[in-house]
């Protein structure tokens, strides 16, 4: 038995011990993990971006339909001109028009016909887009419809050259935007507007 134990201990002592990782191997593993994480992050970010773009298109389509309902009742769209650009007042007045707090001739009303259900939209102020507010609250002065990138949707009404219509859009993921200054510019695309998402294009 002693002989067997001695022989067994000799065999066990000759087995190679587990080899530790070298620094190069550890760095290689860390690099591979980093690459996989960056790929996963890029894919996830791309998916989120596409989802946000689709959400913006869906919301713009709903607002566009509300504007058509408004036009059928009042024979025109909310008359917020291109020149009216101060402090996003166009967007404020647009929301008021669509929820029945503003009449077709720019007059305030207590409660008119509602064209847009805001339950499925983000409604906030330009200065605090992350804080949801009730557009019917008297204290919610300055409420606008917010896009998926926490910026207001833009609205321009035009009545030029026997044409009446509107431009409704989001400035997109980059937030860059050059506002049109007339009917001619409504159909022009500048580099800053390439990722804009339009309701009626």
PEHU-V407806 format. One record per residue. SS is DSSP state (H for helix, E for strand, L for the rest). OMEGA is omega in whole degrees, -180 to 180 (NA if undefined). Layout:
ss:SS omega:OMEGA
ss:SS omega:OMEGA
//
This chain:
ss:L omega:178
ss:H omega:180
ss:H omega:179
ss:H omega:180
ss:H omega:179
ss:H omega:179
ss:H omega:179
ss:H omega:180
ss:H omega:178
ss:H omega:179
ss:H omega:-179
ss:H omega:-179
ss:H omega:-180
ss:H omega:178
ss:L omega:-179
ss:L omega:178
ss:L omega:179
ss:L omega:-177
ss:L omega:179
ss:L omega:176
ss:L omega:173
ss:L omega:-180
ss:H omega:-180
ss:H omega:179
ss:H omega:178
ss:H omega:179
ss:H omega:178
ss:H omega:179
ss:H omega:180
ss:H omega:179
ss:H omega:179
ss:H omega:178
ss:H omega:179
ss:H omega:179
ss:H omega:179
ss:H omega:178
ss:H omega:-179
ss:H omega:177
ss:H omega:179
ss:H omega:180
ss:H omega:179
ss:H omega:179
ss:H omega:180
ss:H omega:180
ss:H omega:178
ss:H omega:179
ss:H omega:179
ss:H omega:-179
ss:H omega:178
ss:H omega:178
ss:H omega:179
ss:H omega:178
ss:H omega:179
ss:H omega:177
ss:H omega:179
ss:H omega:179
ss:H omega:179
ss:H omega:-179
ss:H omega:178
ss:H omega:178
ss:H omega:179
ss:H omega:179
ss:H omega:179
ss:H omega:178
ss:H omega:177
ss:H omega:178
ss:H omega:177
ss:H omega:176
ss:H omega:178
ss:H omega:-179
ss:H omega:180
ss:H omega:-180
ss:H omega:-173
ss:H omega:178
ss:L omega:176
ss:L omega:176
ss:L omega:175
ss:L omega:-170
ss:L omega:179
ss:L omega:-167
ss:E omega:179
ss:L omega:-178
ss:L omega:-178
ss:L omega:-175
ss:L omega:-173
ss:H omega:173
ss:H omega:177
ss:H omega:-178
ss:H omega:178
ss:H omega:-177
ss:H omega:176
ss:H omega:-178
ss:H omega:177
ss:H omega:180
ss:H omega:179
ss:H omega:179
ss:H omega:-175
ss:H omega:177
ss:L omega:172
ss:L omega:179
ss:L omega:-180
ss:E omega:-177
ss:L omega:-176
ss:L omega:179
ss:L omega:177
ss:L omega:179
ss:L omega:178
ss:E omega:177
ss:L omega:-179
ss:L omega:179
ss:L omega:178
ss:L omega:180
ss:L omega:178
ss:L omega:-179
ss:L omega:-175
ss:L omega:173
ss:L omega:-175
ss:H omega:-177
ss:H omega:-178
ss:H omega:-180
ss:L omega:169
ss:E omega:179
ss:E omega:-177
ss:E omega:174
ss:E omega:-180
ss:L omega:-177
ss:L omega:180
ss:L omega:-175
ss:L omega:-178
ss:L omega:-178
ss:L omega:-179
ss:L omega:179
ss:L omega:178
ss:L omega:-177
ss:L omega:179
ss:L omega:179
ss:L omega:-179
ss:L omega:-179
ss:L omega:-176
ss:L omega:179
ss:L omega:-178
ss:L omega:180
ss:E omega:179
ss:E omega:174
ss:E omega:-175
ss:E omega:-180
ss:L omega:-177
ss:L omega:179
ss:L omega:176
ss:L omega:174
ss:L omega:-178
ss:E omega:169
ss:L omega:-178
ss:E omega:-179
ss:E omega:175
ss:E omega:176
ss:E omega:175
ss:E omega:177
ss:E omega:-177
ss:E omega:176
ss:L omega:180
ss:L omega:177
ss:E omega:174
ss:E omega:180
ss:E omega:-179
ss:E omega:173
ss:E omega:-178
ss:E omega:-176
ss:E omega:170
ss:E omega:178
ss:L omega:170
ss:L omega:-175
ss:L omega:-176
ss:L omega:178
ss:L omega:180
ss:L omega:-177
ss:L omega:170
ss:L omega:-176
ss:L omega:178
ss:L omega:179
ss:L omega:179
ss:L omega:-177
ss:H omega:-179
ss:H omega:-177
ss:H omega:-180
ss:H omega:-178
ss:L omega:179
ss:L omega:179
ss:L omega:176
ss:L omega:179
ss:H omega:-179
ss:H omega:-175
ss:H omega:-172
ss:L omega:180
ss:L omega:175
ss:L omega:179
ss:E omega:-174
ss:E omega:179
ss:L omega:-171
ss:L omega:175
ss:L omega:NA
//
